[in-house]
Amino acid sequence: MKDINMVLWEAAWAGNIERIKTSIESGADINKRSIGDSSPLEAAAYNGQVEACRLLLEQGADPNAFAETSGETVLHQVITKRDDPRRTQIVAALVAAGADVNCFTLTNVPTSCFARDIRTRGETPLHRAAAYGDEEMIEALIQAGADKSAKDAYGESPLTWASWHLRDDSILKMLLYGEFVGTL
C-alpha cells in the first residue's frame, strides 16, 4: 500500500480532486515533500492543475513553498509555459493566498522547471511572467506588488526578459519602469 502522502502528491499532480480530498481526510500532510522534493501544491501548480491548487490552498497548503535546491517558489514553478490560461488562474489563486511575488531564485543552479541545461538566474516570478505569462498574469503580479525594476543576478529586469522573448508591445509597456526614452 502506498504512503498516504505519496497518494496526495500523485493526486495533486493529476488534478484528482476526490483523491486529494480523501487523502487529506485520511491524514495526509498537505505540505509533505515527495517526488522531486516538492509539495503537492508545487506538483499541482507545475502541472497546471487549477482546481487542485485551489483546493490545496483552501486546505492550508503553503503558497510560498519552494524548492530548496533552486529557490524556485510555487509561483516560479507555475510560470513555466506560454499560452496556458490555467497558469494565470493559478497565479491569481497563489497571490490571493499570500504568495510572495518578489522572491528570487538562487543563482546559477539547475532548475527542474525547464529542460536539462537551464539554470536559474536569480529571478523573480515577474521575470518569468514577462517571458511566458499573459497580460492578466503580469497585471496580477504587478497589482500584488511585484517590482518591475527588480534585477536578476545578471542585472536584467523583467522588461529585458520580455524583450528577449519577443513579447508584444502591450506586455513591454506593462513592464516599463523609471524614465523611458524611445518609442514602442
C-alpha positions in Angstrom: 0.0 0.0 0.0 1.3 3.5 -0.9 2.1 6.0 1.7 -0.8 8.4 2.1 1.4 11.4 1.5 2.6 10.0 -1.8 -1.1 9.3 -2.8 -1.8 13.0 -2.1 1.2 14.2 -4.1 0.2 12.0 -7.1 -3.5 13.1 -6.9 -2.3 16.8 -6.9 -0.1 16.2 -9.9 -3.1 14.5 -11.7 -5.6 17.1 -10.5 -7.7 14.3 -9.0 -9.9 16.3 -6.6 -11.7 13.4 -5.0 -8.5 11.6 -4.3 -7.0 14.8 -2.9 -9.9 15.2 -0.5 -9.8 11.5 0.5 -6.0 11.7 1.2 -6.4 14.8 3.3 -9.3 13.2 5.2 -7.1 10.2 5.8 -4.4 12.3 7.4 -2.0 13.2 4.6 0.3 16.1 5.4 -0.7 18.8 2.9 2.8 20.2 2.8 4.8 17.0 2.8 7.5 17.0 0.2 7.7 13.9 -2.1 8.8 13.4 -5.7 11.5 15.8 -6.7 11.4 17.2 -3.1 8.2 19.1 -4.0 5.0 19.6 -2.1 1.6 18.6 -3.5 0.9 22.3 -4.3 4.1 22.6 -6.2 3.2 19.4 -8.2 -0.3 20.7 -9.0 0.9 24.2 -10.0 3.8 22.9 -12.2 1.3 20.6 -13.9 -1.3 23.3 -14.4 -4.0 21.8 -12.2 -6.1 24.8 -11.3 -8.8 23.2 -9.1 -6.3 21.1 -7.3 -4.3 24.2 -6.4 -7.4 26.0 -5.2 -8.4 23.1 -3.0 -4.9 22.6 -1.6 -4.7 26.3 -0.8 -8.1 26.2 0.9 -6.9 23.3 3.0 -3.8 25.2 4.2 -1.1 24.4 1.6 1.9 26.8 1.8 1.6 29.3 -1.0 5.3 30.1 -0.5 6.6 26.5 -0.8 9.9 26.4 -2.7 12.5 24.0 -4.0 15.4 24.2 -1.6 17.9 23.3 -4.4 16.9 26.2 -6.6 14.8 28.6 -4.5 12.0 28.4 -7.1 8.7 29.1 -5.3 5.4 27.8 -6.4 4.9 31.0 -8.4 8.2 30.4 -10.2 7.2 26.8 -10.9 3.7 27.6 -12.3 5.1 30.2 -14.7 7.0 27.8 -17.0 4.8 27.5 -20.1 3.4 30.0 -22.5 -0.2 30.3 -23.8 -1.8 28.3 -20.9 -4.5 30.3 -19.2 -4.7 27.7 -16.4 -1.4 29.1 -15.2 -2.8 32.6 -14.9 -5.6 31.3 -12.8 -3.2 29.5 -10.5 -1.0 32.7 -10.2 -4.2 34.6 -9.2 -5.0 31.9 -6.5 -1.5 31.9 -5.2 -1.4 35.7 -5.0 -4.8 35.7 -3.2 -3.4 33.2 -0.7 -0.4 35.5 0.1 2.4 34.2 -2.1 5.4 36.4 -2.1 5.6 38.0 -5.6 9.2 39.3 -5.0 11.1 36.1 -4.1 14.3 35.5 -6.0 15.5 32.1 -7.1 19.0 31.0 -6.3 21.6 31.9 -8.9 23.1 29.5 -11.5 21.7 26.2 -10.2 19.9 23.6 -12.3 16.2 24.1 -12.5 13.7 21.3 -12.6 11.2 23.6 -14.3 12.7 23.6 -17.8 14.9 21.4 -20.0 18.1 19.9 -18.8 20.7 22.6 -19.3 18.6 25.5 -18.0 19.9 27.2 -14.8 18.3 29.8 -12.6 19.3 33.4 -12.9 18.3 34.8 -9.5 14.9 35.9 -11.0 11.5 36.8 -9.6 8.2 35.4 -10.7 7.7 38.7 -12.7 10.8 37.9 -14.7 9.3 34.5 -15.7 5.9 36.1 -16.3 7.5 38.6 -18.6 8.8 35.8 -20.7 5.8 33.3 -20.5 2.8 35.0 -18.9 -0.2 36.7 -20.4 -1.2 40.3 -19.7 -3.6 39.2 -17.0 -0.9 37.2 -15.2 1.6 40.1 -15.4 -1.1 42.5 -14.1 -1.9 40.3 -11.2 1.7 40.1 -10.1 2.2 43.9 -10.5 -1.0 44.6 -8.6 0.2 42.3 -5.8 3.4 44.4 -5.5 5.8 42.7 -7.9 8.8 45.0 -8.5 9.1 45.9 -12.2 12.6 47.2 -11.6 13.9 44.0 -9.9 17.1 42.8 -11.4 18.1 39.2 -11.7 21.7 38.2 -10.7 22.9 39.4 -14.1 21.3 42.9 -13.8 18.4 42.1 -16.1 14.8 43.3 -15.4 11.5 41.7 -16.3 11.4 44.1 -19.2 14.6 42.7 -20.5 13.2 39.1 -20.2 10.1 40.2 -22.1 12.3 41.7 -24.8 14.4 38.5 -25.1 11.2 36.5 -25.6 9.9 38.9 -28.3 6.8 39.8 -26.4 4.2 42.1 -27.8 4.4 45.8 -27.2 1.4 45.6 -24.8 3.4 43.4 -22.5 6.6 45.5 -22.9 4.6 48.7 -21.9 3.2 47.0 -18.8 6.8 46.3 -17.6 8.2 49.8 -18.2 9.6 51.5 -15.1 11.5 54.6 -14.4 12.3 57.1 -17.1 11.9 55.8 -20.6 13.4 57.3 -23.7 12.4 55.9 -27.0 9.3 54.5 -28.7 7.3 51.4 -28.5 
